[in-house]
């Protein structure tokens, strides 16, 4: 087999291993890359970068999920002062070796601007747990040491790519409320570094977590009451389109907590949280029809206000998601998640559990 494809084969294998661990990435989150050389359709030797395609799930991914791009065209963009997401996407797409290939990740330039052969970017739960601390930079340094740079939250795009590209003298980069970037010249070494850093973060969190004692337990909601709640909730949520609801007891401990409202108000914990289930969930401590309708109305108003407040930092033309909640936390039940179909509702539940 052609040795020129070796970096790509290594990339796919490494990505599959990462994708098999939901504590590292879920549902297409994160991205990986490798750099190497290929011969193009005109017989010219080209240095390229393979990067995970947008929306591709590392778990079970194949070679076609990693489009090849001409690396020189990507690195040349680093000298630009600023760039909109639309401009960046257009210029990155023009660098594709195959114009019909899968669209590259929004974080393609982050990988291109780092001078390493193999790069991993994961949305690890343990890393987000560190950065979600009120003193995220400090606790991250305590957990991982001084070898890792810490970058406060910046939306993925050209600016973040340039910032990370300037941090290549570190062992890796921790992105607040987002994840981890690691690199190496060898694919196995890159994977092992990712695992080792995440394990160090996990061990630190476990060591410094406070055991609050036995979790609170609310009485189980009677089946008839739950069925009535689901009917009312689906009716309210369906004002903006068809909705499928899913009941999930994995968040029962959170839903039963006496400070549920404060927990829900905690905000975004990760990029996947923001993308899949929006900044906040809704707490349904009172489950009467009027109370449910009022809680959802207050949620949608709060979300629309959030979008307006942050309009200047959002991509051009973006007006926010559907304002309805994706996750409702109900004492005595756990979580009720919603989506346009059963798969969407399951994704929302899984993301909520991880965040």
N, C-alpha and C positions, 0 to 999 in steps of 0.2 A: 504494500500500500504506500502511496505517496507520503514521504516524510513531511512534506510541506503542510499537511493537514494535522500533524501531531498536536500543535497548540489548540486547535479547535476540538479535537477529540478529548484532550485533557480538560478543556473548559466544560464540555458537556458532562463529562464524568463528575467533575468537581461540583458543578451546579446541581446535578441530580442528588448528590450526597447532601448538599445543603438543603435542597428542597424537601428531602425526606424528614427533616427535623422541623416541626411546626413552631418550635421555640426560636427558630432563626428567621424563617420567612413563612408567610401564608398567602395563598390566593394571588400569586403573581407578584408579590412584594419583593423588593430588593433587586439587585442586578449584579452580573458578573461579566468579566471580559478577559480576553487574551490577545496578545499581539504576536504577529508573525509575518511571514512573507508568502506570497502566492504569485503565480504567473497569470496575467490577465488575458482577455480574449485576443489581444494583439501580440501576445508573446512577451510582454514587458514584465519585468520583475517589480512587484509592488509590495511595499510595507503596508500591512492592513491591521485593523483591530476588529475582532469579533466581539459583539456586545449583545447581551440579552435583548430580544425584541420587546417592544412595549406590550404589556399585558401578558406576556408568556409566563407560564408557571414553571419554575425550575424543576419541580417534581415531575419526572417523566419527560422533560424537555428533550428535543432532538436537535441535530445540527442546523436544520432550517430555522430554528427559533433564534439563531444567533447570526444576524446579518453581518457581512464583512464590509468595512468602510475604509477608504483610502486615508491612512493616518495623517499624511502630510497636509491634507485639506482640512482636517480637524484641528491639528495643532496650530495652523496658521490663523485660526480664529481667536487665539488667545490674546493677540495684540489689540483687538477691538476694545474700545472704551466701554460700550454697553450694547445690549442687544435685547429686543423683545423676544418673548417665547416663540412668536410666529416667525420672526427672522431666523432665530436659532434653529427651529425645526426645519425650515426650508433649506438652510445651508447644510445642516447635517444630512438631510435626505439626499442632497446633491452629491454627497461623498460616497454613496452606496456603490459598491462594485456591481451589484445587480439592481437596477432601478425597480424591479418587481419584487424585491425581497421584503420581508417583514419590516415594518417601521421600527427604527431603533428606539431604545429607551430615552426618556426625557433627560436622563443623566449621562448620556453618551459622552459629553465633553468632560465631565468629571473624570471619567476613565481615561480619556485621551490626553488630558493635561498632566496626568501622573506618568512618569517615565519608567513604568514597571511592566513586565511581561504579563503577569497575572494579578488581577484585582478582584476582590470580593466586596460587595456592599450588602449587608444584611440588616434587617429590621428586628434585631434580637430583643426579646422580652426583657432580658436581664440588663441590657444596655439602656433601654428606655426607662427601666426602673431606676437606674442611677441618675439619669438626666432629669427625671421628673421630680427629684428631690428639690426642696426649696433652695438648696445650695448645690446644684447639680455639678458645677465645675469642680468644686472642692471635693465632693465625695467621689467623683470620677477619678480625680487625681489620686486620692487615697486608695481606691480600688485597683487602679491599673498602673500607677506610677507616672513618672514624668515623660515617658516615652511616647505618650499619645496626646495629640493635640485635641483641644475641645473647641467646637464651633457652636455658638448660640444659634437658635432656630433661624434659618433662612429658607425660604421656599426653594425647592429644587429648580435649577435653571442655570443661566450663564454666570450670574454673580457667584453662586455657591461653587460652581465648577472652578472658577478662577481662584477663589479662596483656598479650596482644597488642593489645587495644583501647586500652590505656594507652600504647602506643608509637607512636601515629599521628604524632608530631612527627618521627619518623625517615623515611628514604627507603624503608625496608623492614625486615623482621625475618628473621634467620636462626634457625631452630629446630634445636638440636643433635640429630644423628642422625635428622633428620626431613626438613628441607627449607627452602624459602625462601618468604617472603610479600612480594609487591610490589603496588603500587597506583598509580593515576593517574585523572584525570578523563576521559581519552581512552583508548579501547580500544587503539588502535595504540601509543600511548605506553606503556601498561601492558605490552603484549607486548614492546616493544623494551627496556623496563627489565628485564624478566625475562631476556631473551636477553643483554643487556649484563652483568648481574650474574653470570650463570652463566659467561659467557665470561671474565670477569675471574677468577673462581674457577678455571676450567680452566687459564688461562694461568699463574696462580700455582702451581698444583699441578705443572704441567709444568716450570716454571722451577726449582722447589725439590726435585723428585724426584731421588733418587740412582740412577744407572744401576749396577745390581749386576753388569753384565757379562753374558756369554752365559747364558741360563737353563739350569738343570740339566736333564738329559734322562735319564729312566729308560728301560730297554729296554721296547719294546712288549710288552704282555702277549699271549702266543699266543692265537689265536682259541678253541682248545679250552678253555684255562684260563679265559678270559673267560666262555664259555658256561656252564661249570661254576659259576663264581662267581655268575652271574646266577640260576641255578637255586637255589643255596643261599640267596642273599640274598632272593629273592622268597619262598622258603619261610618264612624267619624273619620277614619283614615282614608276611606274610599272616596271621599269628596274630590280628591285629585287624581283618581284612577284606581284600577283594580288592585286589591291587596290580598296577599296570602299571609296568614299569621302562623307563627311557630312558638310553642311553649318549650322552654328550656330550663331545667332545674340546676344547671351548673353554676348559675349566679345566685342561687338561693341564699347563701350566706350574706352576700352583699344586699340583696333585696330585703332581708330580714333585719338588717342593721338599724338600730334606733336613730342613727345619723344619716339615713339614706339620702335626704335632700342635700346635705353637705357633700356627700360622696359624689352624687350626680353632678353637682355644680363644680366639681374639680377640674373640668375641662379636658382638653385633648391630651392623650398620653403617647400617641405615636402617629406617624404618617398614615398608617393603615386605618387607624381610628378615624382620622379626619376624612380620608377618602371614602371609606365604606359606610361609616355610621354617623358621620358629622360630629361637630364638637361636643354635643351633649346628648344625654338620654333623658327620658321623661320618667319621673317617679309617680306611681299611682298608688299612694297610700290610702286614698279614698276611692272606692270603685263603683260608686253609684253612677248612673247615666249622666247626670248633670255635672258631677265632679270630674268624670273622665273627659267629657266634652270641654270643660273649662281648662283642664290641665293641658290638653292638646292645643287648645287655642292659645294659651299662654306660651307654650313651647314654640309654636309657629311664629308668633309675634317676636319672641326673643331671637329666633333664628334669622328672621328677616332683618331685624335691627343689627344683628351680628354681621350679616352680609353687607349692609350699608356702611357700617363702621370700617369695614376692611376692604371696601371697594377699590381703593387706590393701590392695594398690594396684590390684587387678583389679576389674572391674565386678561388681556383685552377681550371684550365680548362675553366674559363669564359673568353670569348673573346668579350663581348659587345653585344648590340642589333643590329638589322638591322639598318644601319646608316641613313636611310631616316627619315625625320622629321615626327612626329605624329600630330603636330599642326602648321598651318600656320595662321598668323594674317594679315588680309587684310583691309586697310582703305576703308570705304564705304560698307563693308560686315560684318566683325566680324571675326569669326574663321572658317577655313576649316580644319576639322580633318580627319584622315585617319586610316584605319584598313583593316585587311584581309576580314572582313565582316561588315555589318551594325552595329552589336552589338559592335564590337571593336571600330568603329569610334565614336559611342555614348559614350562609356566609356572614350575615350580620351577627348571628349568635356566636359563631366561632371567633370573629374579630372582637366581640365584646368580652368573651372569656379571656382572650389574650391581653386585653388592654385594661 
